Amino acid sequence: MAFRLESTPKGNLLSTETRIHAMDPETMRAFTAYWFVIRPFSDAIRREVLRVVAHRAETAQRPH
């Protein structure tokens, strides 16, 4: 999992990204089955991480 922080006209955007590279069709099928089971939990973890980061960024004291 990687995090990406982008500056936009409306503010900063933090996103996550996961990449995989299956070397053959059998590996891709196995990963697809794995991801089908894991994805809801992965999504929940990502959303929670992003929520916590956003909360901390929005409530952090700015330097004077």
Summary of the structure (lengths in Angstrom):
residues: 64
radius of gyration: 16.6
end to end distance: 34.6
largest distance: 57.2
contacts: 107
relative contact order: 0.13
helix: 55%
strand: 22%
